[in-house]
């Protein structure tokens, strides 16, 4: 009985952390977002963010979403609809497809892969078919798209973000 309660508590806490991560996720070109307004099906929109980072939203026209968190999108749409169109609109937004991450170097299948929240380098390597025989787990580098940083040293447990590029280098012997 205690084990079931403990398992349930762990699942609840991990879901809460995942939900918080998705609300804080910063949108970028290539993300697909869904916006819903409770009780207003005509205002529900699903859109793929292009390079401009803008979507066409009913009544509001072009709205720039790139660089905003999901909770900021909800606030932006809600504020845009008030007071001219709706009184206190209940807006819900979620990312339904994340932009890809990229992995190259000493992996069996380099390329672009779909990102999932809380993904690690190890999970990314698994998606890319695993490491080649010459790969060095001590020479992992990550280019962070979001912060535009130069390559930083990573490890198998390093978390990645959508748009990041992972490079796995060769070992010497």
Order of alpha helices (4+ residues) and beta strands (2+ residues): alpha-beta-beta-beta-beta-alpha-beta-beta-beta-alpha-beta-beta-beta
